[in-house]
């Protein structure tokens, strides 16, 4: 299947490395000339090991599907002991023994984020707390997060997935990995951290913020691989260039960027400014964390680890599965997760699946870069933001009206959120000093809830448009241009 907007030419190349013949398939994308081939040759020269687990990563389609079916059956039996799934299966008239083919997956019920909230904190766990060795959580709309538990085996599998991506990018035990994702309840930092450690690399747990110090560490510690959000990567680059840092003289060779939508234009800027190969990494805390899929240097979709997940694309309105190549909502089923296995989890991320064998030699299905969402969630600088979160904050302030608008804009390649707040008649005519104090309190409260800084703009009463139907709460001015697909 041709990739929209790109022409490709398949060829087989034989390279000699240390006297050993290496056979691989190269895809030359006309639009980007020989860049892909150059990157793959560079990585092959830098690393003797192309795969972390070659048997699994290059498994035949029949082999993958047989393994998935075996693991799906075990997972369905495991979750059938969880009260939530007992009830869901009963309502659908399904018994664990009814799963005989992979196609039977479509008969199983969906799971949603609200189901995790309704079963807070641990009612969806399929393992006893004595087996849960780590708990992560995402933000909640009213203060209650969605919680995810991991067994020791879950963490080993997660680290293994990260190792596959790092190895594909030429990563080895000789690398220094600078992790600029947040650490804490958020899954980003620790996911990359323990994966890089398992690879044997040296890990710098830089976390987020303190950009001046991060620039110093990148230079002094000789980082070769960096991981973080693409918007922060650009900010890091811009601050570094302004401070006189010559990134071409640094040792950086690859970067893994995710947790927010980004474009091919952003990739080009990151690669040019940081002088590295920028790769996409996808994940969500409910399923595992970053590493559910990872892009290889071919940069033609990220590889879903199909020995751990079954991916579907559905019509978000009907729930019916869609064929390969067609865009829809990504749905994921975990088939090795022990702590909190999820059946047909609706991510609300819009993508498509590409089944063809990749030029890198990997056979697992690839997913297109996420192009948007089909719910009201926004992703701002890697943070999930729901309008209801902002609404709950504003309702605490008597000086404002219950009418607001979230204005999302992009300055350069960095996303910014401005909250338009309608003032009460009395407050609008009040003193400037009091308005400044109110602005500071609202900003501080939103920061404590969302963990991102926003701008507050006060507007006159009755300024924000009213609606007889569903109120419009978001004005998204971002233009995702030059998308990779």
C-alpha positions in Angstrom: 0.0 0.0 0.0 1.4 3.3 -1.0 1.8 5.9 1.7 -0.2 9.1 0.8 2.0 12.0 -0.3 5.1 9.9 -0.8 6.6 7.8 -3.6 8.8 4.9 -2.7 11.2 2.5 -4.4 12.1 -0.8 -2.8 15.5 -2.3 -3.3 17.8 -4.9 -1.7 21.2 -3.8 -0.6 24.2 -5.9 0.6 26.5 -4.1 3.0 29.8 -5.4 4.3 30.6 -4.8 8.0 33.7 -6.2 9.6 33.9 -8.7 6.7 30.3 -9.9 7.4 27.5 -9.5 4.8 24.4 -7.8 6.0 21.3 -8.0 3.9 18.5 -5.4 4.4 15.7 -3.8 2.5 15.9 -0.1 2.0 13.1 2.2 1.1 14.1 5.4 -0.6 11.6 8.1 -0.2 11.9 10.5 -3.2 10.8 13.5 -1.1 13.6 13.2 1.4 16.2 12.0 -1.1 18.7 9.5 0.4 18.4 10.7 4.0 16.7 7.4 5.1 19.4 5.3 3.5 22.1 7.4 5.0 20.6 7.1 8.5 20.2 3.3 8.2 23.8 2.9 6.9 25.1 5.0 9.8 23.2 3.0 12.4 24.4 -0.3 10.9 27.9 0.9 11.0 27.6 2.1 14.6 25.9 -1.1 15.9 26.5 -4.7 15.2 23.1 -5.5 16.7 20.1 -4.4 14.7 17.5 -6.1 16.9 17.0 -6.5 20.6 14.9 -9.7 20.0 15.2 -10.6 16.4 13.1 -13.8 16.6 10.1 -11.8 17.9 10.7 -8.6 16.0 10.9 -10.4 12.6 8.3 -13.1 13.3 6.0 -14.1 10.4 2.4 -12.8 10.3 1.1 -16.4 11.0 3.5 -16.7 14.0 2.5 -13.3 15.4 -1.2 -14.1 15.1 -0.8 -17.5 16.7 1.0 -16.0 19.6 -1.6 -13.2 20.0 -4.4 -15.8 20.1 -2.7 -17.9 22.7 -2.1 -14.8 24.9 -5.5 -13.3 24.3 -7.2 -16.5 25.6 -5.1 -16.3 28.7 -5.8 -12.6 29.2 -9.6 -13.1 28.8 -9.5 -15.8 31.5 -7.4 -13.6 33.8 -9.8 -10.6 33.5 -12.9 -12.8 33.9 -12.0 -12.8 37.6 -12.3 -9.0 37.8 -15.9 -8.0 38.8 -16.0 -5.2 36.2 -15.3 -7.7 33.3 -17.4 -10.4 34.8 -20.4 -8.0 34.5 -19.3 -6.7 31.1 -18.9 -10.3 29.7 -22.3 -11.4 31.1 -24.0 -8.4 29.5 -22.5 -9.4 26.2 -23.3 -13.1 26.7 -19.6 -14.1 26.5 -17.7 -16.8 28.2 -13.9 -17.0 28.2 -14.1 -20.2 26.3 -15.9 -18.4 23.4 -12.6 -16.9 22.2 -11.4 -19.4 19.6 -10.1 -17.1 16.8 -8.5 -13.6 16.8 -11.6 -12.4 14.9 -13.6 -13.2 18.1 -12.0 -10.1 19.7 -14.6 -7.9 18.1 -17.3 -9.6 20.2 -15.6 -8.5 23.4 -16.8 -5.2 25.2 -14.8 -2.0 25.0 -13.1 -0.4 28.0 -13.0 3.4 28.4 -11.1 5.8 30.6 -14.3 6.4 32.5 -14.3 2.7 33.5 -11.0 3.2 35.2 -12.3 6.3 37.0 -15.4 4.5 38.1 -13.3 1.6 39.5 -10.8 3.9 41.3 -8.4 3.1 42.7 -7.7 -0.7 42.4 -11.0 -2.4 41.4 -9.7 -3.2 37.8 -6.5 -4.8 39.0 -6.2 -8.5 38.1 -3.3 -9.2 40.4 -3.2 -9.1 44.2 -1.6 -6.0 45.8 1.2 -8.2 47.0 2.2 -8.7 43.4 1.9 -5.0 42.4 5.4 -3.4 42.7 4.6 0.0 41.2 1.6 2.3 40.7 1.3 5.1 38.2 -1.6 7.5 37.7 -2.8 10.0 35.2 -4.6 13.2 36.0 -8.4 13.2 36.7 -11.0 15.7 35.7 -12.2 16.2 39.3 -9.1 15.2 41.3 -9.4 11.4 41.0 -6.7 10.0 38.8 -6.9 6.8 36.7 -4.5 4.3 38.4 -2.4 1.6 36.8 -0.6 -1.2 38.7 2.4 -3.1 37.4 3.8 -6.4 38.5 7.5 -7.1 38.3 6.9 -9.0 35.0 5.0 -6.0 33.6 7.9 -3.7 34.3 10.3 -6.2 32.7 8.1 -6.3 29.5 8.0 -2.5 29.5 11.7 -2.2 29.7 12.1 -4.8 27.0 9.9 -2.8 24.6 12.0 0.3 25.2 15.1 -1.7 24.5 13.7 -2.7 21.1 13.3 1.0 20.1 16.7 2.0 21.4 18.4 -0.8 19.6 16.6 0.0 16.4 18.1 3.5 16.6 21.6 2.2 17.1 21.5 2.3 20.9 23.9 0.1 22.9 25.4 -0.3 26.4 27.9 2.4 25.4 25.3 5.1 25.0 24.4 7.9 27.4 20.6 8.4 27.5 19.3 11.8 28.6 15.7 11.4 29.8 13.9 14.8 29.8 10.4 13.4 30.4 8.8 14.1 33.8 9.4 11.7 36.7 6.7 10.8 39.2 3.2 9.5 38.8 3.5 10.3 35.0 4.8 7.2 33.2 7.2 9.0 30.8 10.4 9.4 32.7 10.6 6.0 34.5 9.6 4.1 31.4 12.5 5.3 29.3 14.8 5.2 32.4 14.5 1.5 33.2 14.4 0.5 29.5 17.7 2.3 28.9 19.2 0.8 32.1 18.2 -2.7 30.9 20.0 -2.0 27.6 23.0 -1.3 29.7 23.3 2.4 28.8 24.2 5.2 31.2 21.0 7.1 32.2 20.8 10.7 33.0 17.4 11.3 34.8 17.2 15.0 33.9 13.4 15.2 34.1 11.7 18.4 32.9 12.6 22.0 33.4 15.8 23.7 34.4 16.8 24.1 30.8 20.1 25.8 31.4 21.3 22.9 33.6 20.0 20.4 31.0 22.1 22.1 28.3 25.1 21.9 30.6 24.5 18.2 31.2 24.1 17.4 27.5 27.5 18.9 26.9 29.4 17.6 30.0 28.0 14.1 30.2 28.2 13.4 26.4 24.6 12.3 25.9 24.1 10.3 22.7 20.3 9.7 22.9 17.7 12.1 24.3 14.0 11.5 25.1 11.3 14.0 25.9 8.4 15.9 24.3 9.0 17.4 20.9 8.0 20.8 22.0 10.5 20.7 24.8 13.2 19.4 22.4 12.6 22.5 20.2 12.7 24.8 23.3 15.9 23.2 24.4 17.4 23.7 20.9 16.3 27.3 20.8 17.7 28.1 24.2 20.9 26.3 23.5 21.5 28.1 20.2 20.8 31.4 21.9 23.4 30.5 24.6 25.9 29.6 21.9 25.7 25.8 22.1 26.9 24.2 18.8 24.8 21.0 18.8 26.8 19.6 15.9 29.7 19.3 18.3 27.6 17.3 20.8 27.4 13.5 20.6 23.7 13.3 20.2 22.7 10.9 17.5 19.0 10.0 18.1 16.0 11.3 20.0 12.7 9.7 21.0 9.9 12.2 21.2 6.2 11.8 22.1 3.4 12.4 24.6 1.9 15.1 22.3 1.0 15.5 18.6 3.8 16.7 16.4 4.4 17.2 12.7 6.9 16.4 10.0 7.9 20.1 10.1 8.7 19.8 13.8 10.7 16.7 13.1 12.7 18.5 10.4 13.4 21.5 12.8 14.4 19.2 15.7 16.8 17.2 13.5 18.4 20.3 12.0 18.7 22.2 15.3 19.8 19.3 17.6 21.7 17.4 14.8 20.1 14.0 15.5 17.6 11.6 14.1 14.2 12.3 15.6 11.9 9.3 16.2 8.3 9.0 17.4 7.4 7.1 20.5 3.8 6.4 21.4 2.1 5.2 24.6 -0.5 5.9 27.2 -0.4 5.2 30.9 -3.6 3.1 30.9 -2.0 0.6 28.6 1.7 0.6 29.6 3.3 4.0 29.1 5.7 5.2 26.4 6.9 2.3 24.2 3.6 0.8 23.1 5.0 1.6 19.7 8.3 3.0 18.6 9.5 4.4 15.3 12.6 3.0 13.6 15.0 5.2 11.5 13.0 4.4 8.3 10.5 7.0 9.8 7.5 5.4 8.2 5.2 4.7 11.1 5.9 3.3 14.6 6.1 -0.4 15.3 3.4 -1.7 17.7 4.8 -4.5 19.9 2.2 -7.1 18.7 3.5 -9.8 21.1 2.2 -7.5 23.9 -0.8 -5.7 22.3 -3.5 -6.3 19.7 -4.3 -3.1 17.8 -7.5 -2.3 16.1 -8.9 0.7 14.2 -12.6 1.3 14.6 -15.2 3.7 13.4 -15.6 5.9 16.5 -19.4 6.3 15.8 -20.3 2.6 15.2 -17.5 0.8 17.0 -17.1 -1.4 13.9 -13.5 -2.5 13.0 -12.0 -0.7 9.9 -9.6 -2.3 7.4 -5.8 -1.7 7.3 -4.9 1.8 6.0 -8.2 3.4 6.9 -8.1 6.1 9.6 -10.2 5.8 12.7 -9.9 5.4 16.4 -7.0 3.3 17.8 -8.2 0.5 20.2 -5.6 -1.5 22.1 -5.9 -4.8 24.0 -3.1 -5.9 26.4 -2.2 -9.6 26.1 0.7 -9.8 28.6 -0.2 -7.3 31.2 -0.7 -8.8 34.6 -1.4 -5.9 36.9 -4.3 -4.3 35.0 -5.1 -6.0 31.7 -7.4 -4.0 29.5 -9.7 -5.4 26.8 -10.3 -3.2 23.7 -9.3 0.0 25.4 -10.6 3.0 23.4 -7.7 5.5 23.2 -9.6 8.2 21.3 -6.4 8.7 19.3 -6.9 8.9 15.5 -4.5 6.8 13.4 -4.4 4.0 10.9 -2.5 0.6 10.8 0.1 -0.3 8.2 0.6 -4.1 7.9 3.4 -4.3 5.4 6.9 -5.5 6.4 9.0 -2.4 7.2 12.2 -1.7 5.3 14.1 -2.2 8.6 13.1 -5.8 8.5 10.6 -5.7 11.4 7.3 -7.4 10.7 5.0 -6.0 13.4 2.2 -3.8 12.2 3.0 -0.1 12.2 0.7 2.8 13.2 0.6 6.2 11.5 1.5 9.1 13.6 -1.5 10.3 15.7 -3.3 13.0 13.8 -5.8 14.1 16.4 -8.4 12.9 18.9 -12.1 12.2 18.7 -13.0 13.4 22.3 -12.6 16.7 24.0 -9.2 16.1 25.4 -6.3 18.4 24.5 -2.7 17.6 24.7 -0.6 20.7 25.6 3.1 20.3 25.9 2.7 16.6 26.7 0.0 17.2 29.4 -3.6 15.8 28.9 -6.1 18.7 29.5 -9.8 18.3 29.7 -12.1 21.4 29.5 -13.9 20.0 32.6 -10.7 20.3 34.6 -10.6 24.0 33.9 -14.3 24.4 34.5 -14.0 22.8 38.0 -11.3 25.3 38.9 -13.3 28.3 37.6 -16.4 27.3 39.5 -14.5 27.8 42.7 -14.2 31.5 42.1 -17.3 33.6 42.7 -15.9 36.6 40.8 -16.3 34.8 37.4 -19.2 33.6 35.4 -19.6 29.9 34.4 -18.6 30.8 30.8 -15.1 30.2 29.5 -13.1 29.4 26.4 -9.8 27.5 26.0 -7.8 29.1 23.3 -4.9 26.9 22.0 -2.3 28.4 19.8 1.1 27.6 18.5 4.0 30.0 18.7 6.6 28.6 16.4 6.3 24.9 17.3 5.4 25.4 20.9 1.7 25.0 22.0 0.3 27.6 24.4 -3.0 27.6 26.3 -4.9 30.8 27.1 -8.1 30.6 29.2 -10.7 33.3 28.5 -12.7 33.9 31.6 -15.9 35.9 31.7 -16.0 38.2 34.7 -19.1 39.1 36.7 -20.6 42.5 36.2 -19.4 43.7 39.6 -15.9 42.3 39.1 -15.5 43.8 35.6 -15.9 47.3 36.9 -13.6 46.7 39.9 -10.1 47.9 40.4 -7.2 46.7 38.3 -5.3 45.6 41.4 -8.1 43.2 42.4 -8.2 41.8 38.9 -4.5 41.1 38.9 -4.9 39.3 42.2 -7.7 37.2 40.8 -5.7 36.3 37.7 -2.8 35.1 39.9 -5.1 32.9 42.0 -6.7 31.3 39.0 -3.4 30.7 37.3 -2.0 29.2 40.4 -5.0 26.9 40.9 -4.9 25.7 37.2 -1.2 25.1 37.5 -1.8 22.9 40.6 -4.5 20.9 38.7 -3.0 20.6 35.2 0.7 21.0 36.0 1.1 23.4 33.2 1.2 27.2 33.2 -1.5 29.0 31.2 -2.4 32.6 30.4 -5.6 34.1 31.8 -7.5 36.6 29.7 -10.5 38.4 31.4 -13.3 39.3 29.0 -16.5 41.4 29.5 -19.7 39.8 30.6 -21.6 38.1 27.8 -18.5 38.1 25.5 -18.2 34.3 25.1 -20.7 32.9 22.6 -23.6 31.0 24.1 -25.0 27.8 22.6 -28.4 26.1 22.9 -26.7 22.8 22.4 -23.3 21.6 23.6 -21.2 24.6 24.6 -18.1 25.2 22.6 -15.3 25.3 25.1 -12.2 25.1 22.8 -10.8 27.3 20.1 -7.9 25.4 18.6 -5.8 27.7 16.4 -3.0 25.2 15.8 -2.5 24.1 12.2 -0.9 20.7 11.9 0.8 21.2 8.6 3.1 18.9 6.7 1.9 15.8 8.5 4.0 12.8 7.9 1.0 10.9 6.4 
